[in-house]
Amino acid sequence: MRFSFTKYLVYTTFSLLLILGTTVIAGADSDMAKQSQNPLGTIISVPFENNFFFGIGPSDSTAYVLNMKPMYPVNIGNWNLVNRFVIPAIYSEGQDIDLIPGDPILTDYSQINDIIGGSEFGLGDITYQAFFSPAKPGKFIWGLGGALVVPTATEDRYSSDKWSAGPALVGLTMPGKWVIGGLAQNVWSFAGSGEDDVNKLLFQYFINYNLSNGWYLSSTPTITANWEADSDNRWMVPFGGGVGKVTKFGKMPVDTKLVAYWNAEKPEFGPDWSMQLTVKFLFPK
């Protein structure tokens, strides 16, 4: 059952990539690719980020997380307010409890580290991010704001049952064909029914090199740290990258990217590696 589900997700991913990859319009706008890679840009975007995690726990299970990340920038005089939501839908396979030594410790879905017999599918906690950024930035583009995590998960294993919030910032530069920068946030719990406190760091650096006709090379791993966990189970540090391309369906630009990451550091039952297919619909103003 779970193997066939995983195969279905993988086949769907590569079929979609093949369709998008063959829908090429000559002379696709490389500048549009750079704008799409700017997390503080003025383009309205609706990304669908398909994440596949492999080698989880002693059963070598898999998980799938669809992150929907709509971004809507609003101009307020000399400033832009960039609004972004992260809405996760999650499927994870269970573990064979007999293979787990000792008493397993359950953690939240962001570490893909739950040790529960049986598979589950459901909505995860929704994150809202807001950044204030100069409307006319210089060579260095920056934004300051915050993040709010709302306990909306439909399954207990995908939520801490806590409201969390904290500061967030973005900084980047776009010299020539490059888009280089990083996004960081740390949230702490302040309300909710969950028993455990939340204190989590998220850091994503992004390095993109743009080629001709909308093609680009990309490395955008997300590094996380759970400060409430012990030192051996605190960090998730992936390395890797892949390729992307901006194409057009009629007049609508679509940014498609395929990357893979190996986890150099991970919790005890965390995934060994992951693959990500992102399809981002762009709506230039």
Phi, psi and omega per residue, in radians:
M1 nan -0.966 -3.078
R2 -1.238 -0.551 3.117
F3 -1.152 -0.725 3.136
S4 -1.162 -0.610 3.103
F5 -1.140 -0.747 3.098
T6 -1.079 -0.785 3.111
K7 -1.041 -0.708 3.132
Y8 -1.070 -0.768 3.135
L9 -1.118 -0.753 -3.129
V10 -1.146 -0.790 3.127
Y11 -1.092 -0.695 3.116
T12 -1.106 -0.724 3.138
T13 -1.053 -0.882 -3.084
F14 -1.257 -0.522 3.064
S15 -1.135 -0.759 3.111
L16 -1.113 -0.733 3.121
L17 -1.080 -0.700 3.137
L18 -1.130 -0.746 3.131
I19 -1.084 -0.823 -3.125
L20 -1.179 -0.654 -3.114
G21 -1.185 -0.491 -3.138
T22 -1.573 -0.161 3.098
T23 -1.596 1.289 -3.019
V24 -1.892 2.319 3.034
I25 -1.882 2.177 -3.102
A26 -1.001 2.424 3.108
G27 1.297 0.522 3.094
A28 -0.956 2.499 -2.964
D29 -1.309 1.927 3.105
S30 -1.190 -0.513 3.088
D31 -1.124 -0.590 3.080
M32 -1.121 -0.612 3.094
A33 -1.095 -0.756 3.123
K34 -1.123 -0.706 3.118
Q35 -1.119 -0.662 3.123
S36 -1.128 -0.534 -3.097
Q37 -1.448 -0.103 -3.123
N38 -1.565 1.922 -3.117
P39 -1.223 -0.136 3.110
L40 -2.010 0.348 -3.095
G41 -1.287 3.068 -3.106
T42 -1.743 0.165 3.129
I43 -1.547 2.271 2.971
I44 -1.262 2.281 -3.112
S45 -2.404 2.650 3.095
V46 -2.296 1.585 3.126
P47 -1.510 2.525 2.975
F48 -2.076 1.902 -3.015
E49 -1.827 1.892 -3.125
N50 -1.644 2.005 -3.096
N51 -1.979 2.200 3.083
F52 -1.990 2.204 -3.134
F53 -1.978 2.373 -3.038
F54 -2.237 2.643 3.074
G55 1.272 0.743 -3.089
I56 -1.582 2.168 3.020
G57 1.202 -3.073 -3.100
P58 -1.182 -0.332 3.123
S59 -1.571 0.037 -3.082
D60 0.886 0.835 -3.109
S61 -1.378 3.024 3.120
T62 -2.160 2.840 3.063
A63 -2.519 2.707 3.124
Y64 -2.318 2.255 3.106
V65 -2.228 2.064 3.017
L66 -1.696 1.918 3.079
N67 -1.701 2.028 3.011
M68 -1.656 2.156 -2.979
K69 -2.234 1.137 3.126
P70 -1.116 2.403 3.121
M71 -2.174 2.259 -3.108
Y72 -2.335 1.836 3.098
P73 -1.499 2.492 3.124
V74 -2.236 2.304 3.112
N75 -1.500 2.276 3.076
I76 -2.246 1.462 -3.131
G77 1.115 -2.070 -3.123
N78 -1.466 0.082 -3.088
W79 -2.226 2.663 2.945
N80 -1.914 2.398 2.985
L81 -1.840 1.951 -3.104
V82 -1.714 2.033 -3.125
N83 -1.828 2.280 3.113
R84 -2.438 2.390 3.050
F85 -1.954 2.551 2.997
V86 -2.111 1.933 -3.065
I87 -2.037 1.815 -3.060
P88 -1.671 2.390 2.918
A89 -2.005 2.252 -2.877
I90 -2.218 2.386 2.938
Y91 -2.199 2.248 3.085
S92 -2.377 2.441 3.070
E93 -1.417 2.627 3.123
G94 -1.399 3.040 3.126
Q95 -1.932 2.687 2.987
D96 -1.384 1.841 -3.054
I97 -0.994 -0.529 -3.118
D98 -1.143 -0.354 -3.116
L99 -1.544 -0.092 -3.043
I100 -1.673 2.082 3.134
P101 -1.284 2.440 3.077
G102 1.215 -2.740 3.131
D103 -1.695 1.996 -3.112
P104 -1.146 2.499 3.101
I105 -1.785 2.176 -3.114
L106 -1.516 2.419 3.041
T107 -2.276 -3.113 -3.049
D108 -1.407 2.921 -3.016
Y109 -1.148 -0.415 -3.064
S110 -1.074 -0.394 3.043
Q111 -1.637 -0.038 -3.041
I112 0.795 0.928 -2.903
N113 -2.297 0.366 -3.139
D114 -1.427 2.388 -3.124
I115 -1.979 1.559 -3.050
I116 -2.376 2.346 3.063
G117 -1.218 2.284 3.135
G118 1.775 2.608 -3.124
S119 -1.639 2.675 -3.136
E120 -2.457 2.614 3.020
F121 -2.305 2.385 3.114
G122 -3.082 3.077 3.086
L123 -1.415 2.467 3.066
G124 -1.685 -3.052 3.092
D125 -1.228 2.396 -3.116
I126 -1.595 2.367 3.096
T127 -1.950 2.317 3.018
Y128 -1.957 2.232 3.094
Q129 -2.074 2.445 3.095
A130 -2.354 2.328 -3.124
F131 -2.284 2.296 2.954
F132 -1.649 2.244 -3.081
S133 -2.433 2.502 3.109
P134 -0.997 2.382 3.137
A135 -1.189 -0.474 3.095
K136 -2.159 1.371 -3.074
P137 -1.319 2.842 3.036
G138 -1.531 -2.645 3.140
K139 -1.167 -0.507 3.061
F140 -1.781 2.099 -3.105
I141 -1.751 2.287 -3.095
W142 -2.435 2.756 3.083
G143 -2.618 2.439 3.111
L144 -2.125 2.510 -3.138
G145 -3.083 -2.488 -3.094
G146 -2.696 3.024 3.127
A147 -2.302 2.485 3.095
L148 -2.239 2.170 3.118
V149 -1.843 2.160 -3.078
V150 -1.875 2.242 -3.090
P151 -1.334 1.382 -3.081
T152 -1.769 0.046 -3.019
A153 -1.075 2.506 3.130
T154 -1.625 -0.171 3.095
E155 -2.204 2.428 -3.068
D156 -1.036 -0.622 -3.063
R157 -1.205 -0.252 -3.091
Y158 -1.774 0.210 -3.066
S159 -2.588 2.636 2.986
S160 -1.557 -0.108 -3.040
D161 0.990 0.642 3.136
K162 -2.284 2.516 2.886
W163 -1.442 2.324 -3.122
S164 -2.356 2.639 3.125
A165 -2.710 2.810 3.114
G166 3.088 3.079 -3.103
P167 -1.311 2.733 3.088
A168 -2.541 2.601 3.108
L169 -2.595 2.705 3.108
V170 -2.364 2.457 3.016
G171 -2.526 2.443 -3.132
L172 -2.771 2.855 3.023
T173 -2.408 2.674 -3.026
M174 -2.301 1.035 -3.130
P175 -1.338 2.268 3.076
G176 0.987 -2.141 -3.113
K177 -1.586 0.046 -3.042
W178 -1.708 2.591 2.890
V179 -2.303 1.949 -3.004
I180 -2.283 2.310 3.124
G181 3.120 -2.869 -3.124
G182 -2.772 2.722 3.088
L183 -2.241 2.344 -3.132
A184 -2.404 2.529 3.024
Q185 -2.635 2.666 3.004
N186 -2.384 2.272 -3.115
V187 -2.118 2.558 3.071
W188 -2.173 2.532 3.102
S189 -1.306 2.543 3.128
F190 -2.371 -0.120 3.125
A191 -2.875 2.929 3.092
G192 2.133 2.969 -3.033
S193 -1.650 -0.109 -3.108
G194 -1.130 2.625 -3.101
E195 -1.385 -0.535 -3.036
D196 -1.758 2.457 3.070
D197 -1.255 2.741 3.111
V198 -1.992 2.273 3.042
N199 -2.634 1.682 -2.960
K200 -2.306 2.441 3.047
L201 -1.856 2.427 2.974
L202 -2.249 2.219 3.098
F203 -2.341 2.181 3.095
Q204 -2.166 2.026 2.994
Y205 -1.682 2.643 -3.139
F206 -2.367 2.277 3.100
I207 -2.256 1.962 -3.139
N208 -2.160 2.362 3.044
Y209 -2.111 2.078 -3.024
N210 -1.607 2.271 3.114
L211 -1.754 -2.864 -3.141
S212 -1.471 2.808 3.050
N213 1.000 0.574 3.044
G214 1.474 -0.037 3.109
W215 -1.381 2.625 3.058
Y216 -2.732 2.720 3.021
L217 -1.740 2.518 -2.988
S218 -2.561 2.452 2.941
S219 -2.376 1.978 -3.069
T220 -2.396 0.990 -3.105
P221 -1.258 2.651 3.091
T222 -1.883 2.039 3.127
I223 -1.700 2.305 -3.133
T224 -2.220 2.660 3.052
A225 -2.433 2.235 3.048
N226 -1.763 1.762 -3.039
W227 -1.212 -0.248 3.109
E228 -1.456 -0.268 -3.137
A229 -1.487 2.831 3.063
D230 -1.225 2.903 -2.988
S231 -1.074 -0.495 -3.122
D232 -1.342 -0.301 -3.086
N233 -2.154 0.432 -3.002
R234 -1.593 -0.716 -2.916
W235 -1.855 2.538 2.889
M236 -2.178 1.987 -3.042
V237 -2.218 1.692 3.130
P238 -1.587 2.655 3.030
F239 -2.306 2.480 3.095
G240 2.731 -2.811 -3.132
G241 3.037 -2.930 -3.118
G242 -3.111 -2.630 -3.010
V243 -2.348 2.628 3.103
G244 -2.465 2.962 3.129
K245 -2.737 2.463 2.999
V246 -1.709 2.123 3.072
T247 -2.107 -3.086 3.121
K248 -2.360 2.399 2.950
F249 -1.912 1.793 -2.971
G250 1.156 -2.104 3.110
K251 -1.733 -0.038 -3.076
M252 -1.584 2.107 3.030
P253 -1.282 2.449 3.096
V254 -2.287 2.205 -3.134
D255 -1.782 2.064 -3.120
T256 -2.061 2.342 -3.079
K257 -2.453 2.410 3.066
L258 -2.194 2.141 -3.130
V259 -2.395 2.812 3.063
A260 -2.392 2.555 -3.085
Y261 -2.374 2.427 2.996
W262 -1.815 2.366 -3.093
N263 -1.556 1.822 3.125
A264 -1.229 -0.524 3.079
E265 -2.366 2.379 -3.099
K266 -2.764 2.791 3.015
P267 -1.090 2.915 -3.047
E268 -0.945 -0.751 -3.109
F269 -1.861 0.363 3.140
G270 -1.317 2.936 -3.124
P271 -1.252 2.599 3.095
D272 -1.312 -0.691 -3.115
W273 -2.737 2.964 -3.115
S274 -2.561 2.797 3.064
M275 -2.273 2.492 -3.086
Q276 -2.356 2.224 2.995
L277 -2.017 2.095 3.130
T278 -1.974 2.269 3.014
V279 -2.078 1.989 -3.030
K280 -2.046 2.077 3.078
F281 -1.555 2.261 -3.027
L282 -1.930 2.418 -3.139
F283 -2.261 1.413 -3.136
P284 -1.075 2.437 3.117
K285 -1.353 nan nan
